[in-house]
Amino acid sequence: MKLFLQITLIVSSVLLVLLVLLHRGRGGGLSSLFGGGMQSSLSGSSVVEKNLDRLTLFVGSIWVISVVGVGLLLKVA
């Protein structure tokens, strides 16, 4: 069980980083510093953004569950 949760934690961490990096920048943050501030009309639809948001929330919840699970298993052992 501990090995499964650790593997799930590593995979979900990598996926979460990739999914967050796929999001479009919305404001004057670091994304606009590197040229992300220029918006084009061909930059994607809102349906894709909604699905990306849902997938990011799902992977984030899997990540939180794995962190809590690994923490509980380490505390017991």
Backbone as CSV, one residue per row, in Angstrom:
resi,resn,N_x,N_y,N_z,CA_x,CA_y,CA_z,C_x,C_y,C_z
1,MET,0.830,-1.198,0.000,0.000,0.000,0.000,0.872,1.259,0.000
2,LYS,1.939,1.223,0.802,2.820,2.388,0.897,3.486,2.648,-0.450
3,LEU,3.945,1.587,-1.117,4.592,1.736,-2.420,3.611,2.279,-3.457
4,PHE,2.381,1.788,-3.428,1.356,2.269,-4.360,1.085,3.764,-4.168
5,LEU,0.972,4.193,-2.915,0.719,5.612,-2.641,1.909,6.483,-3.031
6,GLN,3.121,5.976,-2.831,4.296,6.752,-3.224,4.391,6.895,-4.737
7,ILE,4.091,5.830,-5.470,4.105,5.899,-6.939,3.004,6.831,-7.425
8,THR,1.826,6.737,-6.811,0.718,7.628,-7.168,1.089,9.084,-6.896
9,LEU,1.785,9.327,-5.801,2.203,10.683,-5.456,3.190,11.234,-6.474
10,ILE,4.142,10.428,-6.903,5.132,10.890,-7.885,4.469,11.164,-9.229
11,VAL,3.627,10.243,-9.683,2.972,10.412,-10.985,2.029,11.612,-10.965
12,SER,1.257,11.755,-9.892,0.324,12.883,-9.832,1.069,14.209,-9.683
13,SER,2.224,14.212,-9.043,3.010,15.445,-8.930,3.497,15.907,-10.297
14,VAL,4.029,14.974,-11.072,4.510,15.321,-12.411,3.357,15.786,-13.291
15,LEU,2.224,15.068,-13.241,1.058,15.462,-14.037,0.530,16.832,-13.621
16,LEU,0.525,17.103,-12.322,0.024,18.385,-11.847,0.899,19.537,-12.316
17,VAL,2.205,19.351,-12.298,3.108,20.391,-12.792,2.862,20.630,-14.281
18,LEU,2.733,19.565,-15.050,2.497,19.720,-16.493,1.158,20.382,-16.784
19,LEU,0.132,20.004,-16.041,-1.190,20.596,-16.271,-1.214,22.075,-15.897
20,VAL,-0.554,22.447,-14.834,-0.515,23.861,-14.450,0.248,24.670,-15.495
21,LEU,1.318,24.093,-16.031,2.071,24.805,-17.060,1.295,24.939,-18.368
22,LEU,0.327,24.070,-18.611,-0.478,24.161,-19.823,-1.522,25.275,-19.770
23,HIS,-1.843,25.738,-18.580,-2.856,26.785,-18.459,-2.384,28.089,-19.093
24,ARG,-3.349,28.812,-19.611,-3.074,30.107,-20.217,-2.962,31.159,-19.122
25,GLY,-1.991,32.044,-19.250,-1.819,33.097,-18.266,-2.933,34.124,-18.362
26,ARG,-3.430,34.587,-17.217,-4.528,35.566,-17.206,-4.150,36.771,-16.369
27,GLY,-3.277,37.588,-16.835,-2.935,38.757,-16.051,-1.506,39.187,-16.292
28,GLY,-1.039,40.047,-15.458,0.291,40.586,-15.625,1.336,39.879,-14.798
29,GLY,1.252,38.571,-14.685,2.212,37.832,-13.887,3.462,37.484,-14.678
30,LEU,4.079,36.396,-14.322,5.310,35.978,-14.973,5.092,35.585,-16.426
31,SER,3.889,35.145,-16.769,3.648,34.743,-18.152,3.738,35.931,-19.105
32,SER,3.329,37.112,-18.653,3.425,38.281,-19.526,4.858,38.797,-19.621
33,LEU,5.674,38.460,-18.639,7.070,38.872,-18.670,7.815,38.191,-19.815
34,PHE,7.464,36.960,-20.115,8.138,36.203,-21.158,7.359,36.163,-22.461
35,GLY,6.479,37.098,-22.699,5.753,37.179,-23.961,4.392,36.522,-23.943
36,GLY,3.941,36.066,-22.791,2.630,35.436,-22.707,1.497,36.438,-22.652
37,GLY,1.813,37.714,-22.559,0.789,38.732,-22.456,0.083,39.014,-23.765
38,MET,0.708,38.654,-24.876,0.082,38.867,-26.175,-0.908,37.745,-26.450
39,GLN,-2.153,38.108,-26.577,-3.205,37.138,-26.822,-3.517,37.086,-28.309
40,SER,-3.705,35.893,-28.815,-4.145,35.769,-30.201,-5.546,35.186,-30.220
41,SER,-6.251,35.426,-31.293,-7.624,34.937,-31.380,-7.663,33.437,-31.632
42,LEU,-6.553,32.832,-31.992,-6.515,31.399,-32.258,-5.952,30.610,-31.086
43,SER,-5.960,31.154,-29.889,-5.268,30.532,-28.764,-6.094,29.485,-28.024
44,GLY,-7.186,29.016,-28.532,-7.939,27.951,-27.892,-9.334,28.380,-27.518
45,SER,-10.140,27.393,-27.208,-11.534,27.684,-26.887,-11.761,27.563,-25.392
46,SER,-12.911,28.017,-24.972,-13.225,27.968,-23.549,-13.538,26.541,-23.100
47,VAL,-13.979,25.681,-24.017,-14.272,24.295,-23.667,-12.981,23.576,-23.280
48,VAL,-11.925,23.847,-24.006,-10.634,23.237,-23.693,-10.142,23.723,-22.338
49,GLU,-10.302,25.001,-22.059,-9.892,25.548,-20.764,-10.694,24.930,-19.623
50,LYS,-11.995,24.755,-19.823,-12.823,24.140,-18.780,-12.398,22.712,-18.520
51,ASN,-12.145,21.960,-19.583,-11.706,20.577,-19.411,-10.337,20.506,-18.748
52,LEU,-9.451,21.429,-19.093,-8.136,21.476,-18.473,-8.251,21.828,-16.991
53,ASP,-9.173,22.730,-16.654,-9.418,23.070,-15.251,-9.925,21.861,-14.470
54,ARG,-10.875,21.146,-15.061,-11.431,19.954,-14.400,-10.366,18.879,-14.195
55,LEU,-9.555,18.664,-15.208,-8.506,17.655,-15.112,-7.462,18.057,-14.072
56,THR,-7.141,19.349,-14.010,-6.186,19.831,-13.011,-6.742,19.654,-11.604
57,LEU,-8.016,19.959,-11.395,-8.626,19.759,-10.085,-8.673,18.287,-9.703
58,PHE,-8.953,17.407,-10.654,-8.997,15.976,-10.385,-7.621,15.451,-9.990
59,VAL,-6.599,15.826,-10.753,-5.241,15.372,-10.443,-4.769,15.993,-9.128
60,GLY,-5.155,17.228,-8.866,-4.809,17.860,-7.597,-5.441,17.160,-6.414
61,SER,-6.675,16.702,-6.557,-7.320,15.974,-5.462,-6.672,14.607,-5.258
62,ILE,-6.271,13.947,-6.337,-5.540,12.682,-6.221,-4.214,12.925,-5.495
63,TRP,-3.557,14.038,-5.802,-2.286,14.386,-5.158,-2.475,14.603,-3.658
64,VAL,-3.521,15.337,-3.287,-3.781,15.609,-1.869,-4.093,14.313,-1.122
65,ILE,-4.884,13.437,-1.725,-5.213,12.160,-1.091,-3.958,11.318,-0.900
66,SER,-3.070,11.305,-1.903,-1.830,10.531,-1.758,-0.925,11.116,-0.701
67,VAL,-0.840,12.440,-0.605,-0.002,13.066,0.422,-0.521,12.709,1.816
68,VAL,-1.825,12.795,2.001,-2.407,12.453,3.301,-2.197,10.971,3.603
69,GLY,-2.373,10.117,2.600,-2.179,8.683,2.803,-0.751,8.326,3.170
70,VAL,0.209,8.892,2.461,1.620,8.630,2.771,1.962,9.182,4.149
71,GLY,1.444,10.341,4.480,1.685,10.916,5.805,1.138,10.050,6.916
72,LEU,-0.060,9.524,6.719,-0.651,8.654,7.741,0.122,7.352,7.870
73,LEU,0.559,6.795,6.743,1.321,5.548,6.798,2.684,5.752,7.451
74,LEU,3.304,6.896,7.230,4.595,7.176,7.871,4.425,7.420,9.373
75,LYS,3.294,7.993,9.752,3.051,8.267,11.160,2.793,6.962,11.930
76,VAL,2.117,6.027,11.292,1.817,4.744,11.937,3.067,3.892,12.053
77,ALA,3.906,3.915,11.012,5.100,3.055,11.000,6.213,3.552,11.817
